[in-house]
Amino acid sequence: MFGARCLLRALRSCTSAPCPRHKPSARLSVRDALGARSTNGERVKVQGWIRSVRSQKEVLFLHINDGSSLESLQVVADSSFDSRELAFGSSVEVQGQLVKSPSKKQNVELKAEKIEIVGNCDAKAFPLKYKERHPLEYLRQYPHLRCRTNALGSILRIRSEATAAIHSFFKPSSKIKVPEENFFNVPAFLTVSGQLHLEVMSGAFTQVFTFGPTFRAENSQSRRHLAEFYMVEAEISFVESLQDLMQVMEGLFKTATMMVLSNCTEDVELCHKFIAPGQKDRLEHMLKNNFLIISYTEAVEILKKASQNFTFTPEWGVDLHTEHEKYLVKHCGNIPVFVINYPLALKPFYMRDNEDGPQHTVAAVDLLVPGVGELFGGSLREERYHFLEQRLARSGLTEAYQWYLDLRRFGSVPHGGFGMGFERYLQCILGIDNIKDVIPFPRFTHSCVL
């Protein structure tokens, strides 16, 4: 109470006597205000949304957040500022002095001299309630509002940081954007992969990648699938072994994750504490161990010996299902595992033939991770003209892919590449069960709300 009275006298001192003209207040984000080193009464302006309001007889406390950090900035004001419009969810602009806080809960606080209500919020009608921790399932009903919660705010900041980390990993590689327009004189479709375009570019640049939206008409309501998601794809020239390719894949996963953990500590902690308890230890286990490698043939043998009853019976020559992928990861000690050398009949024409009869395989690789299953998929590409020509002829695709054959006629080199589903990556590191909770606007079968 003594502290509140002292603060009240300080707040009133500026209004009871003529004040000199002040230079315009510097605009600060909440993040910058919280991290300010100088707290000698600098006049600042902060804009954001009210996360909480607490009114005492003589002092008003507000917590303001603008999305730049998980932590909110405490605003302290004279009780004369109190208003019904200062409610949870309302947007405000606050001007005042940034000072050292007497409380141990925060380092700084904003001593308000002016509070302007920018936009009112009807707290009773607002679907998000103060001090209520809404389940992610509930928040999915409000894709236009859920980003205002702590949980989604943290996830989206982590998403932003992970995006930056991926771009940083590939520097100084050339970044290629895949066009998605659909206004040509020939049929054109939304991309399901930028891989073939990247192969074109890999004939001039030894390391290329693309990172953008991908579209698939996946008739699935599962927790792992979306109709629109983001994909990281890379193509590397002069790669002659899957080992080299897997080294890049593991490096991307670990480097990006370490950067996220370093730069989004509080946001990651919130997810690991309230959304996925135990995920912190699981993630540390993944990062400190070398990823394992098994062949597709070995994987099938492991599955056949399993005591677990699978919905889909594991057999050589049949694709692995999610239940198989998750079992294999668990069998390998919950360490990410590369599965390599898949049957030729299961894979597309562009994957390199291993020439290893009688069980004919190609140099393909999938990375399976705990909780998700397949995260990466890649392969060495078939760079040999006659092998590729024969496979295209068998599929009746020679005419459509003559340009692709040309790449093998003019300066072809051994090369390989991979793709990583970005939302699945976020699910993996954060422990979030449903893919719809790691993308701003989930679009899937029978649902395109925004």
C-alpha positions, 0 to 999 in steps of 0.5 A, spaced: 500 500 500 505 504 501 508 503 494 501 504 491 501 511 495 508 513 493 506 511 485 500 515 486 504 522 488 509 521 482 503 520 477 499 526 480 506 530 480 506 531 473 499 534 472 499 538 478 504 543 476 506 546 469 510 541 465 515 543 460 514 541 453 517 534 451 519 531 445 515 526 442 514 519 445 518 514 442 514 508 439 516 501 442 514 494 442 512 490 448 518 486 447 523 492 446 520 495 452 521 489 457 528 489 454 530 496 455 536 497 459 535 504 460 529 506 465 531 513 467 524 515 465 524 515 458 518 517 454 515 512 450 509 510 446 506 502 446 500 500 442 497 493 443 491 489 446 489 489 454 490 482 457 488 484 464 485 490 468 486 490 475 483 496 479 485 499 486 482 505 490 488 509 487 492 506 482 490 502 475 494 496 473 494 494 465 497 488 462 499 490 454 501 485 449 502 486 442 504 479 440 512 481 440 513 477 446 509 472 451 510 477 457 506 483 457 508 490 459 505 492 466 502 499 465 501 503 472 496 509 471 492 514 476 485 511 478 482 517 474 484 513 467 479 507 469 474 506 464 469 500 462 472 501 456 479 499 458 477 491 458 480 485 456 481 485 449 480 492 447 486 495 443 490 501 446 495 506 445 499 508 452 504 514 452 508 515 459 515 514 462 518 507 462 521 506 469 524 501 473 519 496 477 519 496 484 516 489 483 520 483 483 515 480 477 518 485 472 524 489 471 520 495 468 513 498 467 510 504 464 508 509 468 502 512 464 501 519 462 496 518 457 491 512 455 487 512 448 482 507 447 483 505 440 478 499 439 473 497 444 472 490 446 465 487 448 468 482 453 462 478 455 461 477 447 468 475 446 469 468 445 476 468 449 475 469 456 480 472 461 484 467 465 481 462 462 486 456 458 482 454 452 483 448 449 486 448 442 480 444 440 475 450 442 480 455 439 479 451 432 472 454 432 475 461 432 481 461 427 480 469 426 481 470 433 485 464 436 492 468 434 490 473 440 491 467 445 498 465 449 498 458 446 497 460 439 501 467 439 507 462 442 506 457 436 506 463 431 512 466 434 516 459 434 513 458 427 516 465 424 523 463 428 523 456 425 522 459 418 528 464 419 532 458 422 531 454 415 533 460 411 539 461 415 541 454 414 541 454 407 545 461 406 548 462 401 544 457 397 540 460 392 533 461 394 528 459 388 521 460 388 516 456 385 510 459 381 503 458 383 499 462 378 494 459 374 492 463 368 496 460 362 494 458 355 495 451 358 492 447 364 496 449 370 495 446 377 497 448 384 503 445 386 504 439 390 512 439 390 517 444 387 522 438 386 522 438 378 523 445 378 529 445 383 532 440 379 532 445 373 536 450 377 541 445 380 544 444 373 546 451 374 547 452 382 549 447 386 545 448 392 538 450 391 531 450 396 524 453 396 520 454 402 512 455 400 505 453 400 504 446 397 497 443 395 494 436 396 487 434 395 488 429 401 481 426 402 483 426 410 481 429 416 487 426 420 491 430 425 497 429 420 494 432 414 492 438 411 490 440 404 494 446 404 501 446 408 508 449 407 514 445 404 521 446 405 525 442 399 532 442 397 536 439 391 544 438 391 548 437 386 554 432 386 551 428 391 553 421 390 550 417 396 544 417 401 549 418 406 551 425 404 544 427 403 542 424 410 547 428 413 544 435 410 537 432 413 539 431 420 543 438 420 537 442 418 533 439 423 538 440 429 540 446 427 533 449 426 531 446 432 537 449 436 536 456 433 528 456 435 530 453 442 535 459 443 531 465 440 524 462 443 525 460 450 519 462 453 514 460 447 517 453 447 517 452 455 509 454 454 508 449 449 512 444 453 509 445 460 502 446 458 500 443 451 505 437 451 508 435 458 514 431 457 516 433 450 522 437 453 526 431 455 523 427 448 526 433 444 533 433 448 533 426 447 533 427 439 538 432 439 543 429 443 543 422 439 545 421 432 539 419 427 539 411 426 539 408 419 535 402 417 533 399 410 526 398 408 527 391 408 530 391 415 524 395 417 519 390 414 522 384 418 522 388 425 515 390 423 513 382 422 516 380 428 513 385 432 508 383 438 503 389 436 497 387 431 497 392 426 491 394 422 495 394 415 499 387 415 507 389 414 509 386 407 515 387 403 513 391 397 507 394 401 508 402 403 509 403 410 503 406 414 503 411 420 502 405 425 508 402 422 512 408 422 511 410 429 512 403 431 519 403 428 521 410 431 519 407 438 523 400 437 529 405 435 529 408 442 525 414 440 530 417 436 529 419 429 530 414 424 532 414 416 529 408 412 533 407 406 532 403 399 525 402 398 522 398 392 522 401 386 515 399 384 513 404 390 517 410 388 516 415 382 520 415 376 526 420 378 529 416 383 535 412 382 535 405 381 540 401 385 540 395 380 540 390 386 536 385 384 532 380 385 529 385 390 529 391 386 530 398 390 531 405 389 536 410 393 530 413 397 530 415 404 524 417 409 526 420 416 521 418 421 520 422 428 517 421 434 510 422 435 509 424 427 512 419 423 514 421 416 517 428 416 522 428 411 522 424 404 528 424 399 532 420 394 538 420 389 535 422 383 536 418 376 541 422 373 543 416 367 539 418 361 538 411 359 535 409 365 530 415 366 528 414 358 526 407 360 522 408 366 519 414 363 517 410 357 514 404 361 510 410 364 508 413 358 511 419 360 516 420 355 513 426 351 511 430 357 517 429 360 522 430 354 525 437 358 526 433 364 530 428 359 534 434 356 537 435 363 540 428 363 543 430 356 546 437 357 551 436 363 548 432 367 551 430 374 549 426 380 544 429 385 539 428 390 534 432 394 529 432 399 522 435 402 520 436 409 513 438 411 514 444 415 507 443 420 509 436 421 516 439 423 513 444 428 508 438 431 515 434 432 519 439 436 513 442 440 509 436 441 503 438 438 498 433 437 494 436 431 497 439 425 491 444 425 494 448 431 501 449 428 498 453 422 495 460 422 489 458 417 488 450 417 485 448 410 483 441 409 477 437 406 470 440 407 473 446 411 476 452 408 473 457 413 478 463 412 
